[in-house]
Amino acid sequence: RMLPHATIEELRRVESLVRSACEGLQGDLSGQYLPLCNASGDLSSELACELTSLGLLFYEPDSLLSRAAGFNRHWPEARGIFLTNDKLTAVWVNEGDHLKITSKRQGQDLSAVLHRVACMESELRQALRRSNVDFAVSESWGYLTADPSNLGVEASATLQLPCLGDQESTLKSRCQELGLNPQVRVSASAGKAEAQLSWNIRCRSTF
């Protein structure tokens, strides 16, 4: 079942399946699984700060709508992050959906990021299928998620736009022409006093 209605036993089974699949990855996709709730202390405060600065750490939902829907049930039990050794890609387990892939890369090579995410998705799916489980897919709606707005295949990119980013009306107008939805993000990196302005760009509709 989807996360808002899943029992703690179901969440733990999802975590076990995804963790096993992730820990079997090889090459540049290999890494370490970090439970958010673990007495062994795998997720140190220093690592948590680093993941926060990289935008790869997730937290308990604090919005009233998310909490009312049950996204914070059993928090932080059965939640975790698989982080690749190069700290460029993370797999979130039981955050909002059972599985979410996030990848970061400096520079303008978005195709390399997309390729990395596609490789991670493909390898994870093959590993999960060997355990007789697969992603939930509908012929009518595509990939099913706990958030109806993300039905299908949903992808977004967070970009820093030094010139166009300061021209909000121009950026939004251009995104509208391209069928994109821009959302501003303000983040502060560890050790830096000044906040960084970036834009989260995503398709208006999933496919």
N, C-alpha and C positions, 0 to 999 in steps of 0.2 A: 504493500500500500504506500501511497504518497506520504511524505514526511509528517504533515500535520496530523494524520490519523494513524501513524505507525506506532506499534507498541515498542517498548524498550527492547524486547527480544528481536523484533524485526529490524530495528535500527542496528543492533549489534551484529546481526547476520549480514546486513549490507556492509557494515564497516569491515567485517572479517573477509568478505568476498573481495571487496575493492582493495583492501590492504594486501591480500595475497596476490591479487593481479598486479598491483603496482610494484611489489617487492620482487616480482619475477621479471621486471623490465631490464633490458640490457643496453649497453652502449651509452649514448648521451642522454637516454631517458632513465637511466638508473638513478636511485636516490634513497631517501630515508623517509619512513612514515613517522609522523609526530602526532600522537594522540593529544587532544586538548585537555583530556582528563586522565592523568596517569600519575600514580604515586612515584614512579621512577624518575620523574622530573626531566623527561626528554626535551620538553619545550621550556628552556631556560628563559629568564627575563631578558637576557641579552639577545637571544635568538628571536624572541617575541618582538623586541624593538626593531631588529633588523627586518623581520618579515613585514612589520607595519610600515617601515620606510619604503619597502619594495612594493607595497600594496598587495601582499600575498597572504595576509592574515585576516581571518573573519571573526566576528564577534557575535554574541547573543543578540538577536533582533530586539530593538527597543521601540519600534513603532507600535502604536496601539492596534493597528490593523493586523500586523504580522503576529503579534502576541495573541490577539483574539482568535486568529485562524489556527493557532497551535504550533507555529513554527519553532517556538522555544521549548516545546515539551521535552522533558528529560535532559535539558541542557546542563552541563556540557557532555553528558554521557554519549558515547558512540559517535563523537565528532573528532575529526582529525584532518591533517594536511600531509599529503605526500609531496615532498620537495626534492626536485632533481639535484644532483650533486653540484651543478653549475648555478643553482638558485635562479634559474630563468623560467622554470615551469612548475606549477603547483596543481595538484588535484585536491579539491575540497570535497570532503566526505560528510554528507548529511548536514550541509549548511542550509540551503533552502530546498534544493533538490538532493537526491541521493549522491549525485556526482556532478562536479563542475570543474572544467579545466581552464586554468588561467596561465598565460604565458607573457613574459616581458622581454623586451630587447631594445637596446639603445640604437638610435639611428632611424632611418626611414624605410628600412626593408620590411614592409608589412607582409610580403609574400613568404619571407623566411619564418615569420611568426605563425602565419596560417599553416605552413607546411609542418611546423613543429606540433601545433595543436592537432592537425589531421593525423600525424604519425602516432601521437599519444592516444587519440581516440581509437584508431585502428588497432593498436596493440592491446589496449585495455579491453576492447570488445572481443577480440579473439580469445584473450585469457578468460574473460567471464563466460564466454560460450563453452569453453572447456569444462566449466563448472556447471553447465546446463542452465545458465541464466543469460538474459539479454536485455537490451534497452526496450522500454515500452514504446511501441509504435502503432499508430492508427493509420489505416489507409486513407481516411478522410482528413485527419488533423496533423499527421506527421508525428514527430517525437512528442511524447506526452510529458508534461512537467507539472509540478505543484502549483505553478503560477500560470494561469491561462494566457497571460500576455506573452509568454515565451513559447507557446505551442509551435511546433515545427523545428526549424533550425535557426537558432538565434545567436548572432555573433556581434561583438562590438569592439571598438578600438579606442584606447585612451591616448590622445595626442597632445603634444605641446606645440602650439602654433604661434611663434614669436611675433609675426606680423598680422596675420588674419585674425588671430585670437583676440586682439585688442579691438577689433571692429565687429562687435557682436551682431549688429543688425545685418551687416554684409555677409557674415558667416552663416547666420540662420537662413538668409535668403538663398544663398548658394546651396546649402544643404537641402532646403525645400525643393529646389529645382532637381536635385539628384535623388530625391526620395529618401533622404536621411534625416535622422532626428538627433540634434546636438544637445548635450547637457553639460553645463559647466561643472568643473570639479576643482576644489581647492584642497591641496594637501601640503603638509609640512614634513620634510624629511628629518630624520634624527640628526641632531647637531647643527641644523640650519634654522636660523631665526626667521627667515623670510619664507612665506608660503609660496607654493608654486601653483600657477593657474594652468589647468589643462582642460581638455574637452573630451567627453565620452561621446563618440560617434557611432550610431547604430542604425540599422535599417528600420524604416517605419513599420514594415510588416515582415513576418518570418516566412520561410519557404521550405 
